[in-house]
Amino acid sequence: MSHTAQARQTSLSHAEVNQGYDMVQDPSLYYKVKMESEDAFLIVWTTMPFTLVTDAMVGLNPEENYHYVKVENETWVVGEKRLDEFMKEVKIENYEITKTLKGSTFEGKKYTHPLLGMIPKLKDLANDPTIHVAVAESFVDANTGSGLVHLSPANGEEDYEIARKRNAPIFNPINDEVKFTEDAGKYAGLFVRDADRIIVDDVRDAGALVRIGKIKHKYPLCWRSHHPIVWIARREFFYMLDRLGDKAIQAAENVEYFFEQPKNRFLGIIKEKHPWCISRERFWGCPLPIWNCKKCGHIERLFSRKEIVDSAVELPDGPNFEASQAMD
């Protein structure tokens, strides 16, 4: 999973993302999806309406209780821990709990996405038995929103891992400019965060809107441009630190550091053993010495300065050239 800074159009490492959290104001969207097997709606919460385009699942916590609640002529499913606060937030006073089930009992239940008419490719994908189903996963926080959260594998790290575990396809109609592609149907060409308001309006028109408000919360910003980061599933180069055992930790500990703060920070990053995204687009950062031939598809990977020199037609600044210049 890549963390992309839109203004720079480049990926960030996990450690870089952790540098830039700040308070931002985002939409707070509650919407409902109809379960196919029964006359009830799952009430779902998200702060990123644009991710409804890549929606694949609704998550519930398997160990938590979820109430079936009668609201006028509909039955809603809401987490027990959030029910009172949720009802205050959506300004509903009259409701009745009709039954209560564990989140684990919802596993595999299909639901109907409210915007399929706007996104033909997603409508086709909805025929897959692993798409648009409720899943019971322990990472779901039953203390926020409605106690249910929608999962978007193209735009969330945990979401992506759950989709991989369940062999679910990843629907990712987003290009490297963080704009929707033609596969996003009505929303094609929009920068994804600019689609938030339009998608909320379409959810309202589909009769699926429960409440739209605003929330202030901590969100990662690019440490260089200070723009909000967007999570995107895209191909990158990673150091898979978890496959190196303690080799990377030992190497990092043997480096000579002149200050404790950067030493502790770097060692902390290595010890997490989180996959480390090392590729960067050429707006900034260290370029990788990899060339792709657009005609034949051959990929040339060079692993040393000598290999670069031996492969070069000419050296831009003589034998003491800066490597970054040679790789432009």
SULVENBEL-V459721 format. One record per helix or strand of 3 or more residues. SS is the DSSP state (~ for helix, > for strand). FROM is the first residue (numbers start at 0). TO is the last residue. If there is no record, write none. Layout:
ss,from,to
SS,FROM,TO
SS,FROM,TO
//
This chain:
ss,from,to
>,1,4
>,9,11
~,13,18
>,20,34
>,40,45
~,48,53
>,56,59
>,64,70
>,73,78
~,79,88
>,95,101
~,102,105
>,109,111
~,119,124
>,132,135
>,148,150
~,152,154
~,156,164
~,181,186
~,191,204
>,208,220
>,227,231
~,240,242
~,246,252
~,259,271
>,289,291
>,298,300
~,304,310
~,322,325
//
